[in-house]
Amino acid sequence: MTQQVRPFTVDIAQPKLAHILSKLQAADFSYAPDDDAGWKYGTDVAYLREFVDYWVHRFDWPAAQARLNRWPQFKAQVDDIDVHFYCIRSAAPNALPLILTHGWPGSVFEFHKIIDALTTAPVFWLLLALRPIMPMCRRLGVSTRASRRVN
């Protein structure tokens, strides 16, 4: 088992973003019934149109990418899997490591709201300060999937 830790930054190339945008703009909603506000046949087409419109016209990817890159990220090669994770140093010199794991279909982004509270605690709390380590589940985001079955 090899373990090579290296810094990582989310940096999606503009051609990739343009490709995703073109797929969203080409979405075909003609297959879906117009009378499915109750989600009886699957996703309500009106909801889906609004969802796609948000991603095409209102989602700010550069701002989202900046939020993702606010804290140090890394990748570690474990066997044949690249595991993406955050490791944030605390203001306290002897902070305890705390591994935070997310469920499926979530992501480490769910923990962004608490990182500052865990790493920049008030003076009286420095004895309990923590160093969050947040791995991204494999096959999600930028962690790679295994090339063979993993038990």
C-alpha positions, 0 to 999 in steps of 0.5 A, spaced: 500 500 500 502 506 497 501 513 501 503 519 497 500 525 500 500 531 495 496 538 495 490 539 491 486 545 488 479 544 485 481 547 478 476 545 473 478 547 466 474 552 462 473 547 456 470 542 461 465 547 464 463 549 457 461 542 455 457 541 462 453 548 460 452 546 453 449 539 455 445 543 460 442 548 455 441 542 450 436 538 455 430 535 452 424 535 457 419 533 451 419 526 454 416 528 461 409 529 462 407 536 463 401 534 469 406 531 474 406 536 479 405 530 484 412 527 482 407 521 480 412 519 474 418 521 476 421 528 477 416 534 476 418 537 469 417 544 471 421 543 477 427 540 473 426 546 468 427 551 474 433 546 476 437 546 470 435 554 469 439 555 475 445 551 473 445 555 466 443 562 468 445 563 476 450 558 479 456 562 480 462 556 479 468 561 480 465 563 487 463 556 488 470 554 486 473 559 491 469 557 497 472 549 495 479 552 495 478 556 502 482 551 506 488 546 504 486 540 500 490 534 499 490 527 495 493 521 498 494 515 493 492 509 497 492 502 493 490 504 486 485 510 489 486 517 489 483 519 496 481 527 496 481 530 503 481 537 507 486 537 513 485 544 516 490 546 522 488 549 528 490 555 531 491 551 537 498 548 537 496 541 540 489 541 537 486 534 536 485 531 529 478 529 528 476 525 522 469 528 519 466 523 514 460 524 510 454 520 507 452 518 500 450 523 496 453 528 501 460 531 500 465 534 505 462 541 503 457 540 508 462 541 513 465 548 511 460 551 515 463 548 522 471 549 520 472 555 523 469 554 529 473 547 530 479 551 528 479 558 531 476 556 538 476 562 543 482 562 548 478 558 554 477 552 549 484 552 546 485 545 550 479 542 546 481 545 539 480 540 533 484 539 527 478 537 522 480 532 517 475 530 512 476 525 506 471 525 500 468 518 499 471 515 493 467 515 487 464 522 489 467 529 487 475 528 485 476 522 489 477 516 484 473 510 484 477 503 485 479 499 479 477 493 482 472 491 488 474 493 495 471 489 501 
